[in-house]
């Protein structure tokens, strides 16, 4: 059996503060992961590791970041500025990934195959 008493006015404010702090920490951790994602793209470009395999790995990592963001948002009770900050860096990640993917494409993708040499 559970015996529960209603929250006092101070308790509900404290509970809300705890939820907001927790959400803020989650958004900050996701923001840091997004920054690491951007650093990895820059590092791959610097090292000229612009292969299809790298692109595929980065696309999967980005999808994970987006799922994580939706998971945090789905929990509700968060500060709007935390969510907006992460949305902004996710958009930057999306653009950098698209640019990286273009670099991994063959230069002449529509080239007709010529006759094979023996």
FIGU-10758 format. One line per 5 residues: number of its first residue (from 1); for each residue y, x, z of C-alpha. Coordinates in steps of 0.001 Angstrom, whole numbers, plus 500000, padded with zeros to 6 digits. Example, Ala and Ser with C-alpha at 12.3 -4.5 7.8 and 13.67 -1.06 7.14 Angstrom:
// FIGU-10758
1	495500/512300/507800 | 498940/513670/507140
// end
This chain:
// FIGU-10758
1	500000/500000/500000 | 503489/501198/499179 | 506518/500353/501245 | 509780/500803/499374 | 513374/500255/500366
6	516228/499653/497921 | 518384/502602/497000 | 521664/503013/498755 | 524791/503505/496665 | 524632/507278/497200
11	520957/507458/496263 | 521366/505936/492838 | 524222/508328/492014 | 522146/511287/493152 | 519162/510109/491124
16	521320/509749/487999 | 522756/513240/488568 | 519224/514660/488807 | 518229/512964/485521 | 521366/514236/483777
21	520827/517794/485006 | 517205/517727/483876 | 518130/516442/480417 | 520889/519028/480164 | 518405/521822/480934
26	516011/520498/478303 | 518753/520374/475676 | 519875/523894/476603 | 516331/525234/476259 | 516003/523573/472852
31	519386/524994/471814 | 518175/528492/472710 | 514996/527977/470674 | 517111/526876/467712 | 519160/530044/468031
36	515952/532100/468033 | 514870/530205/464905 | 518130/531179/463175 | 517678/534783/464317 | 514165/534813/462846
41	515453/533585/459482 | 518135/536287/459473 | 515587/538936/460443 | 513184/537847/457681 | 515973/538032/455120
46	517020/541456/456371 | 513419/542681/456098 | 513019/540937/452726 | 510166/538829/454071 | 511011/535820/451921
51	507512/534718/450998 | 506030/531267/450618 | 503979/531937/453746 | 507079/532731/455784 | 508784/529629/454424
56	505807/527490/455387 | 505761/528934/458916 | 509483/528350/459311 | 509200/524785/458030 | 506487/524064/460602
61	508573/525630/463366 | 511585/523558/462335 | 509540/520359/462371 | 508519/521264/465915 | 512159/521691/466919
66	513006/518286/465470 | 510072/516627/467288 | 511176/518260/470521 | 514702/516928/470022 | 513412/513397/469423
71	511225/513677/472516 | 514182/514627/474693 | 516347/511861/473221 | 513523/509384/473780 | 513644/510056/477508
76	517161/508637/477628 | 519829/509395/480203 | 521476/512481/478802 | 524962/513786/478317 | 526304/512973/474867
81	527819/516450/474460 | 524414/518098/475093 | 522755/515989/472426 | 525615/516570/469971 | 525472/520343/470528
86	521757/520393/469675 | 522219/518076/466687 | 524818/520489/465322 | 522595/523566/465624 | 519624/521648/464188
91	521723/520868/461135 | 522562/524574/460845 | 518842/525374/461133 | 518089/522850/458378 | 520654/524429/456048
96	519542/528002/456767 | 515911/527019/456193 | 516809/525437/452842 | 518659/528599/451835 | 515702/530728/452931
101	513300/528528/450943 | 515421/529049/447826 | 515136/532810/448294 | 511343/532540/448366 | 511210/530767/444982
106	510439/532733/441841 | 513588/533579/439917 | 512368/531959/436712 | 510245/529083/437958 | 510303/527193/434645
111	509232/530175/432579 | 506563/529403/430006 | 503426/531450/430344 | 503157/533839/427432 | 499972/534984/425798
116	497704/537047/427997 | 497316/540679/427209 | 493763/541956/426954
// end
